[in-house]
Amino acid sequence: MSTPPAVAPPVPAPSPRRVLAFLGVALAVSTALSLPFAFGALPPAAVGLAVPLAQLSPLLAALLVRRRGAPWWRALALGIPSWRLLGIAALAAIAAFVMVPLARVLIGLGAGMPPSADALPLSSLLLAVPAVLVMQSLFAIGEEAGWRGWLHGELRPLGYWPMSLLVGVMWAVWHAPIVLALGLAPSEAVTYLGTIVAVAPLLSALREISGTAWAALLGHGLLNSARVAIEQNVLGPLEPETAWLLGLSSWALWLAVAAAVLHLGGRRRATTPGAVSEAALPVR
């Protein structure tokens, strides 16, 4: 008699109470750290001291609200189910976070934007970007363990696009206090927060195909290093009309690349021996 195929345990539905508690804790910390800037007690230049502390709040929130019964690192997707899949996701992240900024630069130049007059030499960029990447990735551990770690897993039963966009909206809401406290112009704030929502599905795709938040962590580091280096050292100051054009086009590019990475990475995952679906893992 043949052995019946193993049936994966049912995946629990998302818990609104846990999700709201997670967002509440993370948002409370980011708001508290933003208040000194809002009331002028700290200058904007000191934001580099507050942001790394705020980045730990999603990790703290996830540890507080996670379901017990399994190791905390699994609840936060900090294990590595497959080094091969992580390598594939890393290559996809590097390609995406170089190609999209380059495409944005080409759109800007095609729209008549002047090149940057303060661009760093290429040799300086090649030396600086890896160091900034390492630093930004270390700072992002707290964020990605929460957003693409615990929250991604909690909302995963909703389906990839609803889950990734909802995570992106919450991620943007969490950023809003410091954006408002620093007094960004409305157009700048909308562009900044909109980019966060648009990039979120790509980070979720990296997490989805690799099964670990470490892939999203690398993407986060590239977002704050390679992307910034390319965009700030090629294009000059943005005019309002061009800024909207670049913002909308880059949002579309991020979403399109997320869909491509998910599709191609999913095919690789399906052919990887030993790759385990997250749905088959024990309840967090």
FENFENMO-V328906 format. One line per field, one symbol per residue. ss: DSSP state (H for helix, E for strand, L for the rest). phi: phi as a letter, one per 40 degrees, with the letter a starting at -180 (. if undefined). Layout:
ss: ???
phi: ???
//
This chain:
ss: LLLLLLLLLLLLLLLHHHHHHHHHHHHHHHHHHHHHHHLLLLLHHHHHHHHHHHLLHHHHHHHHHLLLLLLHHHHLLLLLLLHHHHHHHHHHHHHHHHHHHHHHHHHHHHLLLLELLLLLLHHHHHHHHHHHHHHHHHHLHHHHHHHHHHHHHHHHHHLHHHHHHHHHHHHHHHHHHHHHHLLLLHHHHHHHHHHHHHHHHHHHHHHHHHLLHHHHHHHHHHHLLHHHHHHHLLELLLLHHHHHHHHHHHHHHHHHHHHHHHHHHHHHHHLLLLLLLHHHLLLL
phi: .cccccbccccccdcdcccccdccccccccccccddcccgcbcdcccccccdcccccccdccccbccchadcccccfccbcacccccccccccccccbcccccccccccccgcccccbccddccccccddccdcccccccdccccccccccdcccdcchdcdccccccccccdccddcccccgccdcccccccccccccdccccccccccgaccccccdcccdcbcccccccbbccdccdcccccccccccccccccdccccccccccccbccgcbcccccccc
//
